[in-house]
Amino acid sequence: MEIEKKSLANLYMDTKNDSSCKEGSLDFSSLLIIDLIVNAEAQAIIKKNFLLGIENSRIQVNNIKI
């Protein structure tokens, strides 16, 4: 059985859009934690892309023949 992977931001939006959930059921600290995790995920993606860019630059420099 495959488990669907969702980010916390998506779970929050699902909860927010679900009419059976009371509005404002998440307190402020929960929102801060979600915000921190989403930002950490974004920073990890940016760092990965940055490191890939450096590696690609190294490959290009190594391929230059003088």
Backbone as XML, in Angstrom:
<?xml version="1.0"?>
<chain id="A" units="angstrom">
  <residue number="1" name="MET">
    <atom name="N" x="0.847" y="-1.188" z="0.000"/>
    <atom name="CA" x="0.000" y="0.000" z="0.000"/>
    <atom name="C" x="0.884" y="1.241" z="0.000"/>
  </residue>
  <residue number="2" name="GLU">
    <atom name="N" x="0.620" y="2.138" z="-0.929"/>
    <atom name="CA" x="1.432" y="3.339" z="-1.044"/>
    <atom name="C" x="0.841" y="4.442" z="-0.166"/>
  </residue>
  <residue number="3" name="ILE">
    <atom name="N" x="1.694" y="5.055" z="0.615"/>
    <atom name="CA" x="1.263" y="6.147" z="1.491"/>
    <atom name="C" x="1.545" y="7.460" z="0.773"/>
  </residue>
  <residue number="4" name="GLU">
    <atom name="N" x="0.526" y="8.311" z="0.707"/>
    <atom name="CA" x="0.694" y="9.589" z="0.036"/>
    <atom name="C" x="1.493" y="10.524" z="0.927"/>
  </residue>
  <residue number="5" name="LYS">
    <atom name="N" x="2.553" y="11.102" z="0.365"/>
    <atom name="CA" x="3.397" y="12.019" z="1.119"/>
    <atom name="C" x="2.900" y="13.439" z="0.871"/>
  </residue>
  <residue number="6" name="LYS">
    <atom name="N" x="2.617" y="14.140" z="1.940"/>
    <atom name="CA" x="2.157" y="15.515" z="1.826"/>
    <atom name="C" x="3.001" y="16.398" z="2.724"/>
  </residue>
  <residue number="7" name="SER">
    <atom name="N" x="3.239" y="17.594" z="2.266"/>
    <atom name="CA" x="3.932" y="18.542" z="3.125"/>
    <atom name="C" x="2.957" y="19.052" z="4.179"/>
  </residue>
  <residue number="8" name="LEU">
    <atom name="N" x="3.507" y="19.591" z="5.243"/>
    <atom name="CA" x="2.640" y="20.109" z="6.301"/>
    <atom name="C" x="1.783" y="21.268" z="5.799"/>
  </residue>
  <residue number="9" name="ALA">
    <atom name="N" x="2.321" y="22.026" z="4.848"/>
    <atom name="CA" x="1.538" y="23.127" z="4.297"/>
    <atom name="C" x="0.290" y="22.602" z="3.592"/>
  </residue>
  <residue number="10" name="ASN">
    <atom name="N" x="0.443" y="21.494" z="2.845"/>
    <atom name="CA" x="-0.705" y="20.901" z="2.166"/>
    <atom name="C" x="-1.701" y="20.337" z="3.173"/>
  </residue>
  <residue number="11" name="LEU">
    <atom name="N" x="-1.186" y="19.700" z="4.217"/>
    <atom name="CA" x="-2.084" y="19.175" z="5.255"/>
    <atom name="C" x="-2.860" y="20.313" z="5.916"/>
  </residue>
  <residue number="12" name="TYR">
    <atom name="N" x="-2.175" y="21.413" z="6.161"/>
    <atom name="CA" x="-2.833" y="22.576" z="6.763"/>
    <atom name="C" x="-3.941" y="23.106" z="5.845"/>
  </residue>
  <residue number="13" name="MET">
    <atom name="N" x="-3.633" y="23.191" z="4.546"/>
    <atom name="CA" x="-4.630" y="23.694" z="3.612"/>
    <atom name="C" x="-5.814" y="22.739" z="3.511"/>
  </residue>
  <residue number="14" name="ASP">
    <atom name="N" x="-5.544" y="21.421" z="3.546"/>
    <atom name="CA" x="-6.635" y="20.447" z="3.534"/>
    <atom name="C" x="-7.529" y="20.632" z="4.747"/>
  </residue>
  <residue number="15" name="THR">
    <atom name="N" x="-6.911" y="20.850" z="5.904"/>
    <atom name="CA" x="-7.666" y="21.068" z="7.138"/>
    <atom name="C" x="-8.469" y="22.358" z="7.046"/>
  </residue>
  <residue number="16" name="LYS">
    <atom name="N" x="-7.823" y="23.388" z="6.495"/>
    <atom name="CA" x="-8.477" y="24.697" z="6.372"/>
    <atom name="C" x="-9.671" y="24.620" z="5.426"/>
  </residue>
  <residue number="17" name="ASN">
    <atom name="N" x="-9.557" y="23.816" z="4.364"/>
    <atom name="CA" x="-10.616" y="23.719" z="3.368"/>
    <atom name="C" x="-11.703" y="22.716" z="3.747"/>
  </residue>
  <residue number="18" name="ASP">
    <atom name="N" x="-11.454" y="21.912" z="4.774"/>
    <atom name="CA" x="-12.411" y="20.887" z="5.195"/>
    <atom name="C" x="-13.504" y="21.548" z="6.038"/>
  </residue>
  <residue number="19" name="SER">
    <atom name="N" x="-14.737" y="21.477" z="5.569"/>
    <atom name="CA" x="-15.836" y="22.159" z="6.272"/>
    <atom name="C" x="-16.153" y="21.522" z="7.624"/>
  </residue>
  <residue number="20" name="SER">
    <atom name="N" x="-15.712" y="20.266" z="7.842"/>
    <atom name="CA" x="-15.985" y="19.618" z="9.120"/>
    <atom name="C" x="-15.043" y="20.100" z="10.225"/>
  </residue>
  <residue number="21" name="CYS">
    <atom name="N" x="-13.938" y="20.777" z="9.834"/>
    <atom name="CA" x="-12.996" y="21.298" z="10.826"/>
    <atom name="C" x="-13.423" y="22.697" z="11.241"/>
  </residue>
  <residue number="22" name="LYS">
    <atom name="N" x="-13.284" y="22.965" z="12.516"/>
    <atom name="CA" x="-13.627" y="24.300" z="13.000"/>
    <atom name="C" x="-12.569" y="25.294" z="12.540"/>
  </residue>
  <residue number="23" name="GLU">
    <atom name="N" x="-13.045" y="26.469" z="12.145"/>
    <atom name="CA" x="-12.106" y="27.501" z="11.732"/>
    <atom name="C" x="-11.282" y="27.943" z="12.926"/>
  </residue>
  <residue number="24" name="GLY">
    <atom name="N" x="-9.996" y="28.117" z="12.724"/>
    <atom name="CA" x="-9.122" y="28.544" z="13.804"/>
    <atom name="C" x="-8.770" y="27.426" z="14.761"/>
  </residue>
  <residue number="25" name="SER">
    <atom name="N" x="-8.885" y="26.168" z="14.315"/>
    <atom name="CA" x="-8.599" y="25.061" z="15.214"/>
    <atom name="C" x="-7.101" y="24.925" z="15.487"/>
  </residue>
  <residue number="26" name="LEU">
    <atom name="N" x="-6.284" y="25.447" z="14.568"/>
    <atom name="CA" x="-4.838" y="25.441" z="14.803"/>
    <atom name="C" x="-4.461" y="26.707" z="15.559"/>
  </residue>
  <residue number="27" name="ASP">
    <atom name="N" x="-3.748" y="26.535" z="16.657"/>
    <atom name="CA" x="-3.347" y="27.714" z="17.416"/>
    <atom name="C" x="-2.105" y="28.351" z="16.798"/>
  </residue>
  <residue number="28" name="PHE">
    <atom name="N" x="-1.734" y="29.494" z="17.342"/>
    <atom name="CA" x="-0.650" y="30.291" z="16.778"/>
    <atom name="C" x="0.671" y="29.521" z="16.788"/>
  </residue>
  <residue number="29" name="SER">
    <atom name="N" x="0.959" y="28.782" z="17.856"/>
    <atom name="CA" x="2.220" y="28.049" z="17.928"/>
    <atom name="C" x="2.287" y="26.962" z="16.863"/>
  </residue>
  <residue number="30" name="SER">
    <atom name="N" x="1.149" y="26.318" z="16.562"/>
    <atom name="CA" x="1.121" y="25.311" z="15.503"/>
    <atom name="C" x="1.429" y="25.945" z="14.152"/>
  </residue>
  <residue number="31" name="LEU">
    <atom name="N" x="0.883" y="27.122" z="13.921"/>
    <atom name="CA" x="1.151" y="27.814" z="12.657"/>
    <atom name="C" x="2.622" y="28.196" z="12.547"/>
  </residue>
  <residue number="32" name="LEU">
    <atom name="N" x="3.221" y="28.613" z="13.675"/>
    <atom name="CA" x="4.645" y="28.953" z="13.663"/>
    <atom name="C" x="5.491" y="27.735" z="13.335"/>
  </residue>
  <residue number="33" name="ILE">
    <atom name="N" x="5.144" y="26.591" z="13.921"/>
    <atom name="CA" x="5.893" y="25.361" z="13.663"/>
    <atom name="C" x="5.769" y="24.968" z="12.191"/>
  </residue>
  <residue number="34" name="ILE">
    <atom name="N" x="4.553" y="25.043" z="11.650"/>
    <atom name="CA" x="4.351" y="24.733" z="10.224"/>
    <atom name="C" x="5.182" y="25.675" z="9.363"/>
  </residue>
  <residue number="35" name="ASP">
    <atom name="N" x="5.170" y="26.961" z="9.712"/>
    <atom name="CA" x="5.922" y="27.956" z="8.956"/>
    <atom name="C" x="7.417" y="27.652" z="8.992"/>
  </residue>
  <residue number="36" name="LEU">
    <atom name="N" x="7.929" y="27.282" z="10.166"/>
    <atom name="CA" x="9.353" y="26.958" z="10.296"/>
    <atom name="C" x="9.724" y="25.748" z="9.457"/>
  </residue>
  <residue number="37" name="ILE">
    <atom name="N" x="8.879" y="24.726" z="9.468"/>
    <atom name="CA" x="9.174" y="23.506" z="8.710"/>
    <atom name="C" x="9.107" y="23.775" z="7.211"/>
  </residue>
  <residue number="38" name="VAL">
    <atom name="N" x="8.103" y="24.518" z="6.774"/>
    <atom name="CA" x="7.977" y="24.839" z="5.341"/>
    <atom name="C" x="9.174" y="25.666" z="4.895"/>
  </residue>
  <residue number="39" name="ASN">
    <atom name="N" x="9.593" y="26.633" z="5.735"/>
    <atom name="CA" x="10.766" y="27.437" z="5.388"/>
    <atom name="C" x="12.027" y="26.583" z="5.346"/>
  </residue>
  <residue number="40" name="ALA">
    <atom name="N" x="12.147" y="25.641" z="6.271"/>
    <atom name="CA" x="13.310" y="24.753" z="6.286"/>
    <atom name="C" x="13.341" y="23.891" z="5.024"/>
  </residue>
  <residue number="41" name="GLU">
    <atom name="N" x="12.166" y="23.412" z="4.597"/>
    <atom name="CA" x="12.096" y="22.626" z="3.361"/>
    <atom name="C" x="12.524" y="23.483" z="2.166"/>
  </residue>
  <residue number="42" name="ALA">
    <atom name="N" x="12.066" y="24.714" z="2.122"/>
    <atom name="CA" x="12.417" y="25.611" z="1.018"/>
    <atom name="C" x="13.918" y="25.906" z="1.034"/>
  </residue>
  <residue number="43" name="GLN">
    <atom name="N" x="14.481" y="26.150" z="2.226"/>
    <atom name="CA" x="15.915" y="26.426" z="2.320"/>
    <atom name="C" x="16.739" y="25.222" z="1.884"/>
  </residue>
  <residue number="44" name="ALA">
    <atom name="N" x="16.278" y="24.017" z="2.214"/>
    <atom name="CA" x="16.992" y="22.803" z="1.803"/>
    <atom name="C" x="16.997" y="22.674" z="0.284"/>
  </residue>
  <residue number="45" name="ILE">
    <atom name="N" x="15.873" y="22.999" z="-0.351"/>
    <atom name="CA" x="15.789" y="22.938" z="-1.822"/>
    <atom name="C" x="16.713" y="23.984" z="-2.441"/>
  </residue>
  <residue number="46" name="ILE">
    <atom name="N" x="16.723" y="25.200" z="-1.880"/>
    <atom name="CA" x="17.592" y="26.263" z="-2.404"/>
    <atom name="C" x="19.057" y="25.862" z="-2.252"/>
  </residue>
  <residue number="47" name="LYS">
    <atom name="N" x="19.415" y="25.315" z="-1.083"/>
    <atom name="CA" x="20.800" y="24.892" z="-0.841"/>
    <atom name="C" x="21.203" y="23.787" z="-1.820"/>
  </residue>
  <residue number="48" name="LYS">
    <atom name="N" x="20.304" y="22.826" z="-2.032"/>
    <atom name="CA" x="20.592" y="21.727" z="-2.963"/>
    <atom name="C" x="20.824" y="22.273" z="-4.369"/>
  </residue>
  <residue number="49" name="ASN">
    <atom name="N" x="19.947" y="23.188" z="-4.814"/>
    <atom name="CA" x="20.091" y="23.765" z="-6.151"/>
    <atom name="C" x="21.381" y="24.580" z="-6.261"/>
  </residue>
  <residue number="50" name="PHE">
    <atom name="N" x="21.727" y="25.291" z="-5.186"/>
    <atom name="CA" x="22.960" y="26.080" z="-5.173"/>
    <atom name="C" x="24.182" y="25.167" z="-5.301"/>
  </residue>
  <residue number="51" name="LEU">
    <atom name="N" x="24.181" y="24.082" z="-4.516"/>
    <atom name="CA" x="25.309" y="23.144" z="-4.570"/>
    <atom name="C" x="25.393" y="22.449" z="-5.932"/>
  </residue>
  <residue number="52" name="LEU">
    <atom name="N" x="24.238" y="22.131" z="-6.517"/>
    <atom name="CA" x="24.237" y="21.550" z="-7.866"/>
    <atom name="C" x="24.805" y="22.538" z="-8.880"/>
  </residue>
  <residue number="53" name="GLY">
    <atom name="N" x="24.485" y="23.810" z="-8.708"/>
    <atom name="CA" x="25.017" y="24.849" z="-9.594"/>
    <atom name="C" x="26.529" y="24.952" z="-9.490"/>
  </residue>
  <residue number="54" name="ILE">
    <atom name="N" x="27.046" y="24.868" z="-8.253"/>
    <atom name="CA" x="28.505" y="24.900" z="-8.062"/>
    <atom name="C" x="29.138" y="23.691" z="-8.730"/>
  </residue>
  <residue number="55" name="GLU">
    <atom name="N" x="28.549" y="22.529" z="-8.529"/>
    <atom name="CA" x="29.092" y="21.308" z="-9.128"/>
    <atom name="C" x="29.068" y="21.400" z="-10.652"/>
  </residue>
  <residue number="56" name="ASN">
    <atom name="N" x="27.980" y="21.936" z="-11.216"/>
    <atom name="CA" x="27.900" y="22.097" z="-12.675"/>
    <atom name="C" x="28.962" y="23.078" z="-13.171"/>
  </residue>
  <residue number="57" name="SER">
    <atom name="N" x="29.231" y="24.127" z="-12.385"/>
    <atom name="CA" x="30.270" y="25.093" z="-12.756"/>
    <atom name="C" x="31.633" y="24.429" z="-12.757"/>
  </residue>
  <residue number="58" name="ARG">
    <atom name="N" x="31.883" y="23.586" z="-11.758"/>
    <atom name="CA" x="33.168" y="22.869" z="-11.702"/>
    <atom name="C" x="33.329" y="21.957" z="-12.909"/>
  </residue>
  <residue number="59" name="ILE">
    <atom name="N" x="32.263" y="21.277" z="-13.275"/>
    <atom name="CA" x="32.310" y="20.382" z="-14.437"/>
    <atom name="C" x="32.613" y="21.182" z="-15.694"/>
  </residue>
  <residue number="60" name="GLN">
    <atom name="N" x="31.965" y="22.346" z="-15.853"/>
    <atom name="CA" x="32.199" y="23.176" z="-17.039"/>
    <atom name="C" x="33.645" y="23.665" z="-17.081"/>
  </residue>
  <residue number="61" name="VAL">
    <atom name="N" x="34.192" y="24.091" z="-15.920"/>
    <atom name="CA" x="35.571" y="24.573" z="-15.876"/>
    <atom name="C" x="36.530" y="23.429" z="-16.209"/>
  </residue>
  <residue number="62" name="ASN">
    <atom name="N" x="36.255" y="22.241" z="-15.691"/>
    <atom name="CA" x="37.116" y="21.090" z="-15.960"/>
    <atom name="C" x="37.076" y="20.678" z="-17.429"/>
  </residue>
  <residue number="63" name="ASN">
    <atom name="N" x="35.983" y="20.978" z="-18.109"/>
    <atom name="CA" x="35.851" y="20.583" z="-19.513"/>
    <atom name="C" x="36.475" y="21.592" z="-20.485"/>
  </residue>
  <residue number="64" name="ILE">
    <atom name="N" x="36.876" y="22.743" z="-19.974"/>
    <atom name="CA" x="37.510" y="23.750" z="-20.844"/>
    <atom name="C" x="38.943" y="23.310" z="-21.114"/>
  </residue>
  <residue number="65" name="LYS">
    <atom name="N" x="39.289" y="23.250" z="-22.377"/>
    <atom name="CA" x="40.660" y="22.856" z="-22.757"/>
    <atom name="C" x="41.360" y="24.066" z="-23.343"/>
  </residue>
  <residue number="66" name="ILE">
    <atom name="N" x="42.539" y="24.319" z="-22.839"/>
    <atom name="CA" x="43.312" y="25.489" z="-23.303"/>
    <atom name="C" x="44.385" y="25.029" z="-24.266"/>
  </residue>
</chain>
